[in-house]
Amino acid sequence: MSITVETPLATELTPEEGSALFDRAAREELGVEGSEFLRRLDEGSVPREWSEDAICRLEILLPFAR
């Protein structure tokens, strides 16, 4: 049996595309802009009502934001 991949498994993003991806994810996960998430994370003032799972998912995407 053979497997045919019709789409690439990885896509390289420009810095602008990476930043947009991160911002979109922050809005979807927490309802805030990516810059707001980064500011609060850096200040250590992450609201308790933010889901730990959502924060972890966004932390995985940090290389796209910085």
C-alpha positions as CSV (number, residue, x, y, z in Angstrom):
1,M,0.0,0.0,0.0
2,S,1.3,3.4,-0.9
3,I,0.4,6.8,0.6
4,T,0.2,9.8,-1.7
5,V,0.4,13.3,-0.1
6,E,-1.2,15.9,-2.2
7,T,-0.5,18.9,0.0
8,P,2.7,19.9,1.8
9,L,3.0,18.8,5.4
10,A,4.7,22.0,6.4
11,T,4.4,25.6,5.2
12,E,6.9,28.3,5.8
13,L,5.4,31.6,7.1
14,T,6.7,35.1,6.7
15,P,7.1,37.0,10.0
16,E,3.9,38.9,9.2
17,E,1.9,35.7,8.5
18,G,3.2,34.2,11.7
19,S,2.1,37.2,13.7
20,A,-1.3,37.1,12.1
21,L,-1.6,33.4,12.9
22,F,-0.7,34.0,16.5
23,D,-3.1,37.0,16.8
24,R,-6.0,34.9,15.2
25,A,-5.3,32.1,17.7
26,A,-5.3,34.4,20.7
27,R,-8.6,35.9,19.6
28,E,-10.1,32.5,19.1
29,E,-8.8,31.0,22.3
30,L,-9.2,33.9,24.7
31,G,-11.0,36.7,22.9
32,V,-8.0,39.1,23.1
33,E,-5.4,40.4,20.6
34,G,-2.1,38.5,20.4
35,S,-0.3,41.6,21.7
36,E,-2.6,41.8,24.8
37,F,-1.9,38.1,25.5
38,L,1.9,38.7,25.2
39,R,1.8,41.8,27.5
40,R,-0.1,40.0,30.2
41,L,2.1,36.9,29.9
42,D,5.3,39.0,30.2
43,E,3.9,40.9,33.2
44,G,2.7,37.8,34.9
45,S,-0.8,39.1,35.1
46,V,-2.7,36.3,33.3
47,P,-6.3,36.4,34.4
48,R,-7.5,33.3,36.4
49,E,-10.5,32.9,34.1
50,W,-8.2,32.2,31.1
51,S,-8.2,28.4,30.4
52,E,-4.8,26.8,31.2
53,D,-5.3,24.7,28.1
54,A,-5.8,27.8,25.9
55,I,-2.7,29.4,27.4
56,C,-0.6,26.3,26.7
57,R,-1.8,26.2,23.1
58,L,-0.8,29.8,22.7
59,E,2.5,29.3,24.3
60,I,3.3,26.7,21.7
61,L,2.7,29.3,19.1
62,L,5.0,31.9,20.7
63,P,7.8,31.5,18.1
64,F,5.3,32.9,15.6
65,A,4.7,36.0,17.7
66,R,8.3,36.9,18.5
